[in-house]
Amino acid sequence: MAEDKRKPPSEYMKLAVEVMNNSVHEKRADHPSPYVGAVLVFPDGTIETACRGEYRDGDHAEYTLLDKKFRQKDLTGCWLFATLEPCSPGSRNAPKVPCSERIVNARISDVWFGEEDLALSDDKGGIKFLEENGVKVHPFDIELLKEIKEINKKFDEWALEVRNQRLKEKIQPIGFLYQVAAHTDIDSLSDEALQKFIDRSKLDLSIKSQEFHRELLENDLLHMGPKNTLLPTGNAILLFGKNPRNKFHQAAVKAKVDYGNGDTDVESFNDALVLIPDKVEAWVKKVIPESFDRSTFTRKKVSHFPPSVVREAIINAIVHRDYSIEGAKVQLEIAPDRITIKSPGLPIHPNSLEKLQNFTAVSYSRNKKVAFIFNKMKFMEEAEVGMDTYREMRSKFKLPQPVIT
């Protein structure tokens, strides 16, 4: 039996990280490409390396090694080091063969992997497939893993969004807000909320009229039930419900103010969504201190922080939050040195956390019906266009730009 001349695995892990830096970004991709390095080690100590896109745009590093460089060579008993988890069965469109399957077919004995591929359709799908087929799988050293994650930060953020969205869709069926809300009827809607919709949308209709009911039916906010009964959808309950939290416990804005002297005040806004912006703005004006503006001959009170900015952020949170996350509420926290607004859920494509941080996000919502009604009521127009208010905070309000995390 030939002598095994391979060095300690840590040597090849370091080499794989060096190689990954040579990866070529996929030109056609509409999302960040990962940096991936792979090292193949033969029992006699011979090595070969590959990186993503080395020969062809988008080619995986393992594919380049196993198919392009060593298709005709016996790889039985070789070691493979890859900085990213090899892709799993079902993750590639036919006739493409996933890397984990290529590794098994090549009879490679051991695989060391860097970080988990968060974009895979199954948790640790590639690793699980390798282990189930007799391949010994080992993780990279923790310090090298930190280095890999730093290099692949943009890809990981995108991949995490993809995974979270997939998990949410498994938990909550797509379009659940468009379905009839169980055990509700037209009387479950608030006259106050419906009247505000009529007034702000400038509809020449009355709440109880057939014409107004037809308006709601055409907007998919009502469904026609047995014996011509009118049944609200989940969207209708959120937007106009008397008690929306009876159906959606998470549909609330929780507010808290810390006055800086040990005193605090809390408020919960459990109303129909269309009523919340005005109520939050009125509360903010009450709790944020005011001072006198003497820049003109007319003395007037001005807020230390413009309530319109808080109002816009609350509107954005209401419209764009993820309503499938049960128990998670929009939160407004006011302290002497900062105002924090928390909105449940990550942004969805084509937006990303990075685009929000750069104030380049476009107007796009996972809750299209809520966004449509808020636009129709001029709430969104009132909140200006896109991210403009945040971009202009420094010049318009003499305030720093917000920090988005």
N, C-alpha and C positions, 0 to 999 in steps of 0.2 A: 504494500500500500504506500503510495507516494506521501512524502512528508508535507504537512500543512504549513505553509510558509506565510500565512496571513498575519498581519500586525493586529494589535488590540483594536476593537471596533471604534473607539473614540477617535483614532486617526482618520478613519474613513468618514466619520460624521463631520469632522471639521472640513475635510475636502469637499464633501457634498454642499456644505454651506458656502464655501468659496465658489464652487461651480454655479450655484443658483444665481449668483449676481450677474452672470452672463446671459441670463434669460432674455428673450426677445418678446416685447409686448405684442399681443395679437392685434393687428391693425383693424380687423373687421369686428372685433368684440365691442359690444355696447356697455361693457362693464369692465372693471379692472381685471387684468390677467395676473395669475399668481406667478411669483418667481419660484422655480423648482429646479433643484439640482439632484442628480442621481449618480451613484457610483456602483459599478459592478466589480466584484472582487472574486477572482478565481482561486481555487485551493493552493495553487503554486505561487500566489502573491501578485500575479498579474492584475492590473486594474484598467478600467476604461470608464470614462465619464460622459455625461450628456446633460444638457439643460433644456428647458422648455423653449421650443421654437428654434433649436440649433440648426436644423436642416430645412424646416418648412414652417411657415406661419401656423401657430396653434398646436403643433405636434407636442405631445406629452414627452417628458424626459425619459420615462421608462420605455415608452414605445420606440423612441429613437435608439436607445440602447439595445433592446431585445429584438427589435424587428429590423431596424436599419443597419445596425453595426454587427449584430451577431445572429442573424437569422439562421445561418447554416452551421453554427457551432454548438456543440453540446454544453449546456450550462448547468448540468446536474451538479448539485452541491454547492453552487456559487452563493455568495452573499450579495444582497442588494441593499443599498442605503438611499433613501429618498426623503427629501426635506418636507414633502407633503404626502399625506396618505394616498396610496394608489386608488384610482377611481374604481368604483364597484360595479358589479353586473346591474344593468338597467340604467346606468347613468349616461350611457352613450348611445346614440342612434345607430341602428343597424345600417351597414354591415360592420361598423367599427367594433373592435373587441376591447373591453375594458382592461386597464393595466393589471388589475389584480388577477384577472383570468390568464393573461399572458404570463404572469409570474408563476402561476400554478402549472401551466402547460410546459414552462421551461424547466420545471423541477428544481427551482431555486430552493435552497433549504432554509435560509434565514433572511428576514427582512427587518431592517431598522427604519422607522419612520419618524419624521419631525413632528409637524402639527397635523391635527385632525382637519380634514376638508369639511368645513361647515356647510358647503353648498351641496354635499351629497344627499341623495333622496332618503337614505337610511342612516341612522346614527352609527358611525363607525362601520359603514357597509363594507368598505374595502378591506379593513382589518379583519372583520368578522369572517368574510369569505376566505381570506388567506388561512386563518386559524382552522376553519372548518375543513380545509383541504390539506392539512398537515404541514403547513408552513409555520415555522417558529417566528413570532413577531415580537420585536423589542422597541422600546421608545428611545429617542435621542436623549442625550444628557440635558438637564434642565436649563443650563446656561446657554447652550446652543439653541434650545427651543425658544428662549426669550429673544435671541438674535433673529431667528427665522420670523417670529411674529412681528418684530419691529419692521423688518423688510417687507412683509406682506400685509401691513396694517390696512391699507386701502382695500385689498382683496378681501380680507377677513371681515371688514365692516359690511361690504356688499354681501358676502356669503351669509353673514349672520342675519341680515334683513331677509334674504331668500328663505333661510331655514325658519325664522320666526313666522313669516307669512304662511309657509307650508303647514307649520304646526297649528296655527290659528284656523286654517281652513279645515284641518282634521277635526278640531274641537267644535267649531261653529260652522254650520253649513253656509255656503256662499249664498248671499241674498236673504239672510234670515230676517232682516229688517223690512223686506218687501212682502213677507208673509203676513197673513192675518194674525193679529195679537190675540191669543186665546182668551176667552171669557171677557171680551170687551165688545162694546157697541158704540154707536154714534154719541150716546150720552156720556161716554168716557172722555170726551174731548171738552176742553175748557172754552167757554164762550169768550172769556177775556183774551185767550191766546188766538182764537179764530178771528176775533174782531181786529186784533193787532195785525194779523196777516192781511185781512181785507184792507185796512187803512193804509198800511205801508206799501202794499202792492197796488194801491189805487184801483181796487175793484169796486165797481158800482153794483154791489150785491149785498144781500142780507144773509145772516148766519143760517137761518132756517130754510132758505129758499132752495127750490130744486136746482136752480141754476148754479148756486154755490156748491151744492152737493155734487153736481156734474163736474164742476171745476176740480174738486178733490178726487173724484173718480178718474178723470182724465189724467191727473197727476200721479196716479197709482198710490194715493194716500188712503183711499177707501176701496173695498171690494164689495160687490153685490152678493149678499148671502141668500139663504132660503127665504122665500116669501118677500123678496125685495128689501130685506133688511140691509142696512149699511154697516159694514164691519171695518174698523180701522186697521191699518197695517202697523207694524212695529215703528216705521218711520213716522206715521201720524201720531202715535202715542208719544214718541220722543218729542216731536215738534209742538204738539198741541194738547197733550194729555192733561187731564186734571191732576192725576197722580202718576207721572211717568215712572217713578221709582218703584211702583208696585210691580211693574213688568221688567224694568231694567234698573236694578239696584245701583248700578254704577253711574246712572245718568244724573249727576249732581256736580255742583261746584262748591268745594269746601274752602272757606276763606278764613284767614287768621291775621290779625295785626298785633305786632309787638311795639308798644309805644316807647320802649327804651328805658322806662322808669320802673319796670317790674309789672306794669299793667298790660294786660292782653285782652283782646276781644275776638270772638269767633262768630262766624255766620255760616249757615248752610243754605244754598240756593237749590231747592228741589223742584223748581217750577218747570213748566213746558219750556223747551229750549228757546223758543222765540221770545219769551219773557225775561230770560236771564240777563242778556247784555245790559238793558236799561237798569235792572235792579242792582247788578254788580257795580255799574258806574255810579249810581246814587250812593251806594254804600262806600265806595272808594272816596268819593268827594267828602263824605262825612268823617272818615277816619284819617285821611291824609291831611296833615296840618296845612293851613293857608297863611299867606303873608300879603301885605299890601304892595301893589305895583305902583310906584311913583314916577315911572318913566314918562307918563303923560300928565296933562293937567287934571285929568279925571282920575281920582283915586279909586282903585278897584282891587278886589281880593283875587289872588291867583294861587293855585295849588303849588306846593313844593315839587310835585311830580304830576305831569299832565294825565288826568284820568282817561283821556282819549287813547293813550298808548296802552294802558291796561285793558281798556275795552277791546281794542283791536286784538291783543294777545288772547283774551278770553274767547272772543269770537272765533279766532283761528283754532284754539284748543277744542271748542265745542264742535266745530265743523269737521276737523281733520282727525280727531282722536279715534282710537280703536274701541268701538262699543262692544266688541266680542270679549273683551277682557273684563270678566265679572269682578266686582268689588273695587276696581280701580277708578278713582274719581279725579276730575280736574281739580287741581289745588292752587289756590292763590295765597301767597304768604308775603306780608308786608312787614319789613323791619326798618329800623332807622337808616341803615346804609344800603339796603337793596330790596328789590321786589322780585319774587320768584314765582313763576307759573309753571306748573307741571302738567303735562298732557300725556295720558296713557297711550303707549304704542309707538313704534318706530315709524319714520316716514316711509312712504311706499314709492316704488318706481313711477316716474322718472326722477323723483326727488331722493335725496340722501341726506344723512347728517352733515356731510361735508358741504353740500350745497346750501343747507340752512346756515351753517357757520359762515359761509362766504356771502350770504344774502343773495344767492343766485337761484333759489328755489322758485319753481313755477307754480301757478295756481292749479293744484291737482289734489283731489280728495278721494279717500276710500269710501266716503259717505256721500255719494253723488246726489242723492235726493235731498239730504240736509243742505248740502252746498247750493243746490238749485233754488230751494225755498229761501235761503238766506240772501242769495243774490236777487231773487225776485222782490224781496222785502227791502232791498237796498242796504242791508247790513254790511255786505261785503264791499260795496262801493263806498259806503260811509267809512269803512276801515281802510280806504285808499287802495292802491294797486299793489298786489304782491307783497314784496319785502321792502317797499319804498320807505314806509314809516320807520323801520328799523335802521335802514341805511342812512336816513336823514336825521336821526336822533341827535347826533353831535352838533350839526349846524342849526337845526330847527328848534331844538329844545335845550341846547347847551348841556346835553347829557352824554355819557359814554354809550357806545353801541352795546347792545345786549350780548351776553355770553350764552351760547347755545351748546348744551351737552346732551 
